[in-house]
């Protein structure tokens, strides 16, 4: 419902923006009534957003946007005049402007004061110009009111540019208890697993025969699957052969020490061509994880710098396992979606009666809809976190997998075949068994909020609470003004304030998407528990995740314990949004970083 309301409000705002100049020029009661009606409709929509999604979805509309349009329009209808029409038109335009140029919640009073000052100036200018024109002066016939209308957004653009050009809010240098480069993995122990990842340029051939001008780890993409037992020390040496942009390795979903996190400009310098870097850490949870570069991730993850990291329990798993990436490769005519490199239907031998575990990893920028056909199945884990009381799902059930997220899908092979596929992508399918590919019927939608059973104690009352509002709007991104789906509380990186915590804090985060785009939010170094969605409490197995798809109009309440000191990225895992500036940091008190970067660490 909230997504529909957000789209409705955007439509009303566009109509208001069209009607405002007409009403200002004509100054007729009919057009003023139109303005008042559209503003009133926005008030209704904002009220419904407030009731259905809460204040995070509606606050800027209730406090600023609707009053700026509605109050002057009602006044103009009640006391019509040319000046009233000008002020009403300006209020309507400002109302839409603050929708398209979101502001920080702390700036609400300033925005209101500035907007009221602008309306007062326009009203005064309208009276002055009217008297001036009565004198028949040639200068008075110039379009003064048009210039006044254009000055308002121009002034706000200057302010926004200054805010988003502010210095990066990392704690560089200075006094602190720890520097990031001190927060390393064990140094005095012999690794149980030691491996090397060599990054290099290469041509990658897909199953269809098409090639990608790609990047590989150890000559292949996806890179080599790394397996380690829970509690074992792993050492990985990264070597950059010739990747010009530099390379790092981020261990997605693994709560590594901060210095091992692989974020250039925050936890390390990017490894240049000819350079190397050593990562050492001990995974404390078994599950499906993955690794990828965090240097120019927008291009270089898509081109192939990624692979799987599987952390196993002490006891070996019985049955057949298959790790599969849902990946969107760059193509000349647009992205080519595939399972690993299979952009054509693929097969996997599996005898009847065999237990099968498919570790699905979404390495693309968009959420992917998965379906399993041919047998009942279970979601055994989400983002490496086991599901308690997992029950069989109906074949054909749709499963939305966030960008960067993982599902472990478990089933027992029947006499026939079982097919795992991307919904709506006939060429992206993996069929297990000897039979023909099985088509998926309708099976409803998988919902982690209610799936499984079991309970775990809540963390108790939070010691820190943060609110995050995700918006579409104008902002200065990558050196230019553009309309982006990437704002956090009205700001773009590096102007987004850090979430500051102390070790041991119980942290509550409320995150609301006022965007019309999906945002898969990923917190490094921690997993979070979903408490509620759109005000509905989680009732299934405790839903732990590290990459949460925040859909259009959705509001999530999350909690976690701040138990891993460092300076951690918290960002949208759609790398385009991250590159635009949808990044902030979870910064522990007393932790500093000696690293600097001229670019966002995407």
KOLPABA-913161 format. One record per residue (C-alpha): chain; x, y, z; residue number from 0. Coordinates in steps of 0.1 Angstrom, whole numbers, padded with zeros to 4 digits. Example, Ala and Ser with C-alpha at 12.3 -4.5 7.8 and 13.67 -1.06 7.14 Angstrom:
% residues 2
  ch     c1     c2     c3    i
   A   0123  -0045   0078    0
   A   0137  -0011   0071    1
***
This chain:
% residues 602
  ch     c1     c2     c3    i
   A   0000   0000   0000    0
   A   0028   0024   0009    1
   A   0044   0020  -0025    2
   A   0011   0030  -0042    3
   A   0007   0060  -0019    4
   A   0043   0072  -0027    5
   A   0036   0069  -0064    6
   A   0003   0087  -0060    7
   A   0019   0115  -0041    8
   A   0046   0119  -0068    9
   A   0019   0121  -0095   10
   A   0000   0147  -0075   11
   A   0032   0167  -0071   12
   A   0039   0167  -0108   13
   A   0003   0179  -0115   14
   A   0008   0206  -0088   15
   A   0040   0217  -0105   16
   A   0022   0220  -0138   17
   A  -0007   0239  -0124   18
   A   0013   0263  -0102   19
   A   0027   0286  -0130   20
   A  -0007   0286  -0147   21
   A  -0024   0297  -0115   22
   A   0002   0323  -0109   23
   A  -0002   0338  -0143   24
   A  -0040   0336  -0146   25
   A  -0047   0344  -0110   26
   A  -0082   0331  -0114   27
   A  -0103   0315  -0086   28
   A  -0107   0283  -0107   29
   A  -0070   0277  -0110   30
   A  -0065   0286  -0073   31
   A  -0091   0260  -0064   32
   A  -0072   0235  -0085   33
   A  -0041   0242  -0065   34
   A  -0060   0239  -0032   35
   A  -0075   0206  -0044   36
   A  -0042   0191  -0054   37
   A  -0026   0202  -0021   38
   A  -0055   0188  -0002   39
   A  -0051   0155  -0021   40
   A  -0015   0154  -0010   41
   A  -0026   0160   0026   42
   A  -0048   0129   0023   43
   A  -0020   0108   0009   44
   A   0004   0120   0035   45
   A  -0020   0112   0062   46
   A  -0025   0077   0049   47
   A   0013   0073   0047   48
   A   0015   0083   0083   49
   A  -0012   0059   0094   50
   A   0001   0029   0074   51
   A   0038   0034   0075   52
   A   0046   0058   0104   53
   A   0062   0091   0107   54
   A   0094   0082   0089   55
   A   0075   0079   0056   56
   A   0055   0111   0061   57
   A   0073   0136   0083   58
   A   0087   0159   0056   59
   A   0053   0159   0038   60
   A   0034   0166   0069   61
   A   0057   0192   0084   62
   A   0069   0211   0052   63
   A   0056   0201   0018   64
   A   0018   0200   0023   65
   A   0016   0232   0045   66
   A   0036   0252   0019   67
   A   0012   0243  -0008   68
   A  -0021   0240   0011   69
   A  -0021   0271   0034   70
   A  -0013   0297   0007   71
   A  -0038   0281  -0017   72
   A  -0066   0281   0008   73
   A  -0058   0317   0016   74
   A  -0058   0326  -0021   75
   A  -0092   0309  -0026   76
   A  -0106   0327   0004   77
   A  -0091   0361  -0005   78
   A  -0083   0360  -0042   79
   A  -0059   0385  -0056   80
   A  -0029   0386  -0080   81
   A  -0005   0387  -0050   82
   A  -0023   0358  -0033   83
   A  -0021   0338  -0066   84
   A   0017   0345  -0068   85
   A   0023   0334  -0032   86
   A   0001   0303  -0037   87
   A   0019   0294  -0069   88
   A   0053   0298  -0052   89
   A   0042   0278  -0022   90
   A   0031   0249  -0045   91
   A   0064   0251  -0064   92
   A   0083   0250  -0031   93
   A   0062   0221  -0019   94
   A   0073   0200  -0049   95
   A   0108   0213  -0047   96
   A   0113   0199  -0012   97
   A   0100   0166  -0025   98
   A   0125   0165  -0053   99
   A   0154   0179  -0031  100
   A   0151   0161   0002  101
   A   0166   0177   0033  102
   A   0181   0164   0065  103
   A   0155   0160   0093  104
   A   0175   0184   0115  105
   A   0171   0211   0089  106
   A   0133   0211   0090  107
   A   0130   0243   0110  108
   A   0156   0260   0087  109
   A   0138   0249   0056  110
   A   0105   0261   0069  111
   A   0119   0295   0079  112
   A   0137   0299   0046  113
   A   0106   0289   0027  114
   A   0084   0313   0046  115
   A   0110   0341   0040  116
   A   0109   0333   0003  117
   A   0071   0334   0002  118
   A   0071   0367   0021  119
   A   0097   0382  -0004  120
   A   0076   0370  -0034  121
   A   0045   0385  -0019  122
   A   0063   0418  -0013  123
   A   0078   0417  -0048  124
   A   0044   0410  -0062  125
   A   0029   0441  -0045  126
   A   0059   0462  -0056  127
   A   0058   0451  -0092  128
   A   0021   0457  -0094  129
   A   0025   0493  -0082  130
   A   0056   0497  -0104  131
   A   0037   0485  -0135  132
   A   0010   0510  -0127  133
   A   0036   0537  -0135  134
   A   0040   0523  -0170  135
   A   0078   0521  -0166  136
   A   0097   0500  -0193  137
   A   0119   0484  -0166  138
   A   0088   0474  -0147  139
   A   0076   0453  -0176  140
   A   0105   0428  -0172  141
   A   0096   0393  -0159  142
   A   0105   0400  -0123  143
   A   0082   0374  -0109  144
   A   0097   0346  -0131  145
   A   0132   0356  -0119  146
   A   0120   0355  -0083  147
   A   0106   0320  -0087  148
   A   0139   0307  -0102  149
   A   0160   0322  -0074  150
   A   0144   0300  -0048  151
   A   0156   0266  -0061  152
   A   0189   0281  -0072  153
   A   0196   0292  -0036  154
   A   0187   0258  -0022  155
   A   0210   0241  -0048  156
   A   0239   0262  -0035  157
   A   0232   0252   0000  158
   A   0229   0215  -0010  159
   A   0262   0217  -0029  160
   A   0280   0231   0001  161
   A   0266   0204   0024  162
   A   0275   0175   0001  163
   A   0309   0189  -0006  164
   A   0317   0188   0031  165
   A   0346   0168   0043  166
   A   0344   0131   0047  167
   A   0330   0123   0082  168
   A   0355   0094   0088  169
   A   0377   0100   0118  170
   A   0411   0104   0100  171
   A   0440   0106   0123  172
   A   0436   0124   0156  173
   A   0435   0109   0191  174
   A   0418   0076   0197  175
   A   0420   0043   0216  176
   A   0425   0023   0184  177
   A   0434   0029   0148  178
   A   0417   0006   0122  179
   A   0450  -0009   0111  180
   A   0454  -0023   0147  181
   A   0421  -0042   0145  182
   A   0435  -0072   0127  183
   A   0431  -0109   0127  184
   A   0454  -0133   0147  185
   A   0490  -0128   0137  186
   A   0509  -0154   0158  187
   A   0490  -0185   0147  188
   A   0495  -0209   0118  189
   A   0466  -0207   0094  190
   A   0445  -0238   0089  191
   A   0436  -0227   0054  192
   A   0460  -0206   0033  193
   A   0452  -0195  -0003  194
   A   0460  -0169  -0029  195
   A   0437  -0148  -0050  196
   A   0452  -0134  -0082  197
   A   0432  -0106  -0098  198
   A   0437  -0101  -0135  199
   A   0421  -0090  -0167  200
   A   0407  -0118  -0189  201
   A   0380  -0126  -0214  202
   A   0352  -0145  -0198  203
   A   0331  -0168  -0220  204
   A   0294  -0174  -0211  205
   A   0276  -0207  -0219  206
   A   0260  -0190  -0250  207
   A   0294  -0183  -0265  208
   A   0293  -0146  -0259  209
   A   0323  -0130  -0242  210
   A   0328  -0104  -0215  211
   A   0358  -0081  -0212  212
   A   0361  -0092  -0176  213
   A   0382  -0095  -0145  214
   A   0390  -0128  -0128  215
   A   0404  -0143  -0096  216
   A   0429  -0171  -0104  217
   A   0418  -0170  -0141  218
   A   0381  -0177  -0135  219
   A   0349  -0160  -0126  220
   A   0332  -0167  -0103  221
   A   0365  -0170  -0085  222
   A   0376  -0202  -0067  223
   A   0353  -0214  -0040  224
   A   0370  -0211  -0006  225
   A   0360  -0235   0021  226
   A   0370  -0233   0058  227
   A   0357  -0248   0090  228
   A   0341  -0225   0116  229
   A   0367  -0214   0141  230
   A   0397  -0220   0118  231
   A   0421  -0193   0109  232
   A   0422  -0185   0072  233
   A   0449  -0165   0054  234
   A   0442  -0151   0020  235
   A   0469  -0133   0000  236
   A   0455  -0109  -0027  237
   A   0477  -0103  -0057  238
   A   0468  -0076  -0083  239
   A   0483  -0085  -0116  240
   A   0470  -0057  -0138  241
   A   0437  -0043  -0126  242
   A   0443  -0006  -0131  243
   A   0417   0007  -0106  244
   A   0432  -0014  -0078  245
   A   0416  -0043  -0059  246
   A   0405  -0052  -0024  247
   A   0386  -0082  -0010  248
   A   0356  -0077   0012  249
   A   0343  -0108   0030  250
   A   0306  -0102   0026  251
   A   0286  -0113   0056  252
   A   0316  -0125   0077  253
   A   0322  -0105   0109  254
   A   0359  -0101   0104  255
   A   0381  -0077   0124  256
   A   0379  -0042   0109  257
   A   0413  -0042   0093  258
   A   0404  -0073   0073  259
   A   0372  -0058   0058  260
   A   0386  -0047   0025  261
   A   0372  -0012   0022  262
   A   0396   0011   0004  263
   A   0401   0045   0021  264
   A   0386   0032   0054  265
   A   0403  -0001   0064  266
   A   0431  -0003   0039  267
   A   0446   0012   0007  268
   A   0435  -0004  -0026  269
   A   0461  -0029  -0039  270
   A   0477  -0014  -0070  271
   A   0489  -0034  -0100  272
   A   0519  -0055  -0089  273
   A   0509  -0052  -0053  274
   A   0496  -0076  -0027  275
   A   0478  -0077   0006  276
   A   0472  -0104   0032  277
   A   0439  -0110   0050  278
   A   0437  -0131   0082  279
   A   0405  -0139   0101  280
   A   0386  -0166   0120  281
   A   0350  -0171   0108  282
   A   0328  -0177   0139  283
   A   0296  -0187   0121  284
   A   0290  -0215   0095  285
   A   0271  -0206   0064  286
   A   0271  -0193   0029  287
   A   0292  -0161   0023  288
   A   0310  -0145  -0006  289
   A   0339  -0123  -0014  290
   A   0342  -0094  -0039  291
   A   0363  -0064  -0046  292
   A   0352  -0031  -0029  293
   A   0373  -0009  -0052  294
   A   0351   0004  -0081  295
   A   0325  -0022  -0072  296
   A   0300  -0007  -0096  297
   A   0321  -0020  -0126  298
   A   0345  -0045  -0112  299
   A   0321  -0068  -0094  300
   A   0299  -0069  -0125  301
   A   0330  -0077  -0146  302
   A   0339  -0108  -0125  303
   A   0358  -0100  -0093  304
   A   0338  -0122  -0069  305
   A   0336  -0157  -0055  306
   A   0321  -0179  -0028  307
   A   0333  -0184   0008  308
   A   0317  -0214   0025  309
   A   0322  -0218   0062  310
   A   0314  -0253   0073  311
   A   0305  -0268   0106  312
   A   0328  -0294   0122  313
   A   0307  -0323   0109  314
   A   0306  -0328   0071  315
   A   0273  -0323   0054  316
   A   0256  -0354   0039  317
   A   0242  -0350   0004  318
   A   0249  -0330  -0028  319
   A   0259  -0293  -0026  320
   A   0259  -0267  -0054  321
   A   0268  -0231  -0050  322
   A   0252  -0208  -0076  323
   A   0256  -0171  -0083  324
   A   0228  -0151  -0099  325
   A   0249  -0126  -0118  326
   A   0242  -0099  -0143  327
   A   0272  -0097  -0167  328
   A   0278  -0066  -0188  329
   A   0268  -0071  -0224  330
   A   0268  -0050  -0256  331
   A   0230  -0049  -0256  332
   A   0225  -0046  -0219  333
   A   0231  -0069  -0189  334
   A   0231  -0107  -0194  335
   A   0217  -0125  -0164  336
   A   0231  -0160  -0157  337
   A   0236  -0187  -0131  338
   A   0274  -0184  -0127  339
   A   0284  -0182  -0164  340
   A   0253  -0202  -0176  341
   A   0231  -0178  -0196  342
   A   0215  -0209  -0211  343
   A   0196  -0236  -0192  344
   A   0220  -0259  -0173  345
   A   0219  -0294  -0158  346
   A   0232  -0311  -0126  347
   A   0232  -0349  -0121  348
   A   0214  -0359  -0089  349
   A   0200  -0393  -0081  350
   A   0165  -0398  -0067  351
   A   0164  -0398  -0029  352
   A   0195  -0376  -0026  353
   A   0194  -0346  -0003  354
   A   0204  -0314  -0022  355
   A   0215  -0281  -0008  356
   A   0217  -0252  -0033  357
   A   0236  -0222  -0020  358
   A   0221  -0192  -0039  359
   A   0241  -0160  -0039  360
   A   0229  -0128  -0057  361
   A   0259  -0110  -0070  362
   A   0239  -0087  -0092  363
   A   0228  -0052  -0084  364
   A   0191  -0059  -0084  365
   A   0169  -0083  -0064  366
   A   0163  -0116  -0081  367
   A   0131  -0136  -0079  368
   A   0139  -0173  -0075  369
   A   0116  -0203  -0079  370
   A   0120  -0240  -0073  371
   A   0098  -0264  -0093  372
   A   0095  -0302  -0091  373
   A   0096  -0309  -0054  374
   A   0087  -0293  -0020  375
   A   0117  -0274  -0006  376
   A   0129  -0255   0024  377
   A   0148  -0223   0030  378
   A   0174  -0237   0053  379
   A   0193  -0204   0059  380
   A   0193  -0167   0051  381
   A   0226  -0149   0047  382
   A   0244  -0178   0065  383
   A   0219  -0178   0094  384
   A   0200  -0211   0099  385
   A   0162  -0210   0100  386
   A   0147  -0227   0130  387
   A   0117  -0249   0123  388
   A   0119  -0245   0085  389
   A   0090  -0261   0068  390
   A   0083  -0273   0032  391
   A   0073  -0246   0007  392
   A   0051  -0253  -0022  393
   A   0069  -0257  -0056  394
   A   0067  -0224  -0075  395
   A   0069  -0202  -0044  396
   A   0085  -0169  -0053  397
   A   0116  -0159  -0033  398
   A   0129  -0124  -0035  399
   A   0167  -0125  -0030  400
   A   0183  -0092  -0022  401
   A   0213  -0080  -0041  402
   A   0242  -0094  -0021  403
   A   0219  -0118  -0002  404
   A   0220  -0156   0001  405
   A   0194  -0183   0005  406
   A   0203  -0219   0012  407
   A   0176  -0240  -0005  408
   A   0172  -0277   0006  409
   A   0151  -0305  -0010  410
   A   0151  -0342  -0015  411
   A   0154  -0354  -0051  412
   A   0122  -0370  -0064  413
   A   0120  -0396  -0092  414
   A   0118  -0367  -0117  415
   A   0137  -0335  -0120  416
   A   0139  -0303  -0099  417
   A   0145  -0269  -0115  418
   A   0158  -0238  -0098  419
   A   0152  -0208  -0120  420
   A   0149  -0170  -0121  421
   A   0113  -0160  -0125  422
   A   0107  -0143  -0159  423
   A   0141  -0154  -0173  424
   A   0136  -0186  -0194  425
   A   0173  -0190  -0201  426
   A   0184  -0188  -0165  427
   A   0176  -0222  -0150  428
   A   0195  -0251  -0133  429
   A   0178  -0286  -0135  430
   A   0188  -0314  -0111  431
   A   0182  -0350  -0122  432
   A   0178  -0367  -0155  433
   A   0143  -0356  -0164  434
   A   0131  -0326  -0184  435
   A   0131  -0291  -0170  436
   A   0102  -0285  -0147  437
   A   0081  -0253  -0150  438
   A   0070  -0235  -0118  439
   A   0034  -0229  -0111  440
   A   0020  -0203  -0087  441
   A   0030  -0210  -0051  442
   A   0026  -0177  -0033  443
   A   0055  -0156  -0019  444
   A   0081  -0166   0006  445
   A   0081  -0142   0036  446
   A   0111  -0144   0060  447
   A   0091  -0124   0086  448
   A   0068  -0153   0093  449
   A   0087  -0184   0081  450
   A   0099  -0210   0105  451
   A   0094  -0212   0142  452
   A   0114  -0207   0174  453
   A   0123  -0178   0195  454
   A   0153  -0159   0208  455
   A   0154  -0132   0235  456
   A   0152  -0097   0222  457
   A   0182  -0075   0230  458
   A   0163  -0054   0255  459
   A   0158  -0016   0254  460
   A   0182   0000   0230  461
   A   0210   0023   0242  462
   A   0212   0038   0207  463
   A   0184   0045   0182  464
   A   0189   0058   0147  465
   A   0164   0067   0119  466
   A   0173   0064   0083  467
   A   0151   0078   0055  468
   A   0159   0067   0019  469
   A   0149   0091  -0008  470
   A   0150   0099  -0045  471
   A   0160   0135  -0053  472
   A   0184   0160  -0066  473
   A   0219   0160  -0052  474
   A   0255   0166  -0060  475
   A   0268   0132  -0069  476
   A   0302   0123  -0084  477
   A   0309   0160  -0091  478
   A   0277   0170  -0108  479
   A   0241   0177  -0100  480
   A   0218   0148  -0108  481
   A   0186   0131  -0098  482
   A   0195   0100  -0079  483
   A   0178   0073  -0059  484
   A   0205   0074  -0033  485
   A   0199   0099  -0005  486
   A   0200   0090   0032  487
   A   0183   0116   0054  488
   A   0186   0141   0026  489
   A   0224   0137   0022  490
   A   0248   0119  -0001  491
   A   0282   0105   0009  492
   A   0305   0119   0023  493
   A   0280   0143   0039  494
   A   0259   0116   0056  495
   A   0267   0117   0094  496
   A   0281   0085   0108  497
   A   0261   0063   0133  498
   A   0282   0067   0164  499
   A   0282   0038   0188  500
   A   0302   0025   0218  501
   A   0312  -0012   0222  502
   A   0284  -0031   0239  503
   A   0256  -0007   0228  504
   A   0223  -0023   0219  505
   A   0214  -0005   0187  506
   A   0180   0000   0172  507
   A   0177   0012   0136  508
   A   0145   0022   0119  509
   A   0149   0024   0081  510
   A   0122   0037   0058  511
   A   0123   0038   0020  512
   A   0105   0068   0005  513
   A   0120   0058  -0028  514
   A   0104   0041  -0058  515
   A   0135   0019  -0061  516
   A   0146  -0012  -0041  517
   A   0175  -0006  -0018  518
   A   0194  -0037  -0005  519
   A   0211  -0023   0026  520
   A   0243  -0041   0038  521
   A   0260  -0035   0071  522
   A   0296  -0046   0073  523
   A   0310  -0064   0103  524
   A   0276  -0072   0119  525
   A   0244  -0091   0114  526
   A   0211  -0075   0123  527
   A   0179  -0090   0135  528
   A   0146  -0079   0118  529
   A   0122  -0068   0146  530
   A   0093  -0057   0124  531
   A   0082  -0047   0089  532
   A   0056  -0020   0083  533
   A   0047  -0022   0120  534
   A   0041  -0060   0119  535
   A   0063  -0079   0143  536
   A   0084  -0108   0131  537
   A   0068  -0141   0142  538
   A   0088  -0168   0126  539
   A   0123  -0180   0132  540
   A   0145  -0151   0143  541
   A   0153  -0133   0111  542
   A   0190  -0125   0111  543
   A   0205  -0109   0080  544
   A   0233  -0087   0067  545
   A   0218  -0076   0034  546
   A   0181  -0065   0037  547
   A   0161  -0055   0007  548
   A   0142  -0024   0017  549
   A   0114  -0022  -0009  550
   A   0093   0008  -0020  551
   A   0075   0023   0009  552
   A   0087  -0003   0034  553
   A   0097   0005   0070  554
   A   0119  -0019   0089  555
   A   0129  -0019   0126  556
   A   0162  -0037   0132  557
   A   0184  -0044   0162  558
   A   0220  -0056   0168  559
   A   0247  -0054   0194  560
   A   0277  -0032   0187  561
   A   0303  -0059   0194  562
   A   0329  -0055   0166  563
   A   0349  -0022   0170  564
   A   0359  -0003   0139  565
   A   0346   0020   0112  566
   A   0322   0000   0092  567
   A   0304   0007   0059  568
   A   0266   0007   0058  569
   A   0255   0011   0023  570
   A   0231   0001  -0005  571
   A   0244  -0030  -0023  572
   A   0231  -0018  -0056  573
   A   0266  -0005  -0065  574
   A   0251   0023  -0087  575
   A   0233   0037  -0057  576
   A   0265   0033  -0036  577
   A   0286   0051  -0062  578
   A   0260   0079  -0062  579
   A   0264   0084  -0025  580
   A   0241   0060  -0006  581
   A   0268   0052   0020  582
   A   0272   0060   0057  583
   A   0294   0046   0084  584
   A   0289   0028   0117  585
   A   0317   0044   0137  586
   A   0328   0032   0171  587
   A   0340   0058   0196  588
   A   0377   0060   0199  589
   A   0385   0043   0166  590
   A   0403   0062   0139  591
   A   0416   0054   0104  592
   A   0448   0065   0088  593
   A   0436   0058   0053  594
   A   0422   0083   0029  595
   A   0406   0081  -0005  596
   A   0395   0107  -0031  597
   A   0366   0085  -0041  598
   A   0337   0068  -0024  599
   A   0348   0033  -0013  600
   A   0324   0016  -0037  601
***
